[in-house]
Amino acid sequence: MRILGFSKKWDKLKQPIFTTFRYRRKDAELGRDWHNGETLKIVYHPRHEHEFLGIAQVINKETKQCQMITEEEARADGFEDVSEMMDFLNPKHSFDRINKLTLKWLAPTNP
């Protein structure tokens, strides 16, 4: 089971279904990008002593250009607007493709 980490305990993590944006995996051409139906271990601080937040499943994956992210999507993801979201994601990638993942908690631990 792969790990999907968050660097912040976003309010969206309290919802039964939530979205997150992730760049395409480096090994995507080998079929290892995120995919519908995949079950993931959700953690806080993935690169440190992480805190387990629960198990979630990808229920939808939509690939889009970063500059096509809407204000509504950015706010639903926890940002004030798209500009703040792009600053967080890394402005040098603004023309890259990104995956919008919709996740459903299967077994949350109350993030």
N, C-alpha and C positions, 0 to 999 in steps of 0.2 A: 504494500500500500504506500503510495507516494505521499509526501508531506507538502502541504500548501501552507505557507507561513504568512503571518501578518506582523508588521512592525508596530502596530497600534491596535488597541482594543476598540475598534470602530463601533459606533452604535448599531450599524447595520448587522453586526454579528449577533444581536439579540433577536433578530427576526427569524422566523422559521425558513424563509427563502430570502436569499440575498445575492447580490452580484459583486464581482470583483473583476478588475481588468489585469490581464497578464500578457506580457510579450510572449511571442512564439518561442517554444523551447528550442535550444540550440540543436537538439537531436530530433527535431520535428520531421526532417526528411526520412528518418528511420521509422516513422510511425509512432513516435513517442511524445507527440504533443498532447495537450489536454484533450479529452474526448468525452462525449456524452455517455452517461452511465458509469463513469469512473468514480470509484469510492476513494476519498482522500482523508488523511489524518490532518486536521486543522490545528495549527499551533500558533502561539504568540512568541515572538523572538526566535525565529528558526535557526539563526546562526549562533546563538548563545545557549545557555541552559534554558531550553524552551519550556513553555507551559502548554500542556495539552488542553485544547479547547473542545475537542469532540471529533466526531466522524460526520462527514457530509458527502453528498453525491452530486456530481455535475449533472444537472437536468437539461441544460442548454449551453451550447457554445456557439457564439457568433463572432466571426472574424471581420474586422473593419479597419479602416484607416484611422489613425489617432486623431487626425483633424476632423473626422466625422463624428466624434463623440459629442453628444448634445449636452446642453446645460442641465436638462432633466436627468440624464444619466450621471453626470458629474455630481449633482446634488444627492441623488439616490446612493451614490458611492461614498458619500460623506464629506464632499468638498463644497465650498461656497459657490464655486463656478468652474467652468472648464479651464480657465487660466490657472487657477490654483492647482487643479488636478494635473495639468501638463507640467507645471513646475515640479510637482511631487514625482511624477512618472519619469521625468528627465527630458528637458526640452530638446536635446539633440536627436531624440527619437520621434519628433512630432509628425514625421511623414511615414513612419513605419506602420506596419499592420500590427494589430493588437487583438487578443482574444477577450471577448466579454463573456465571462463565465457566470452562469446562474447556478447557484448551489442550494441544496436543500439539506437541512440538518437531519441526520438519521439518529444521532446520539450526541446531543450537545451536553457540555458540562457547565452550562450557565456562564458564558463568556462575559 
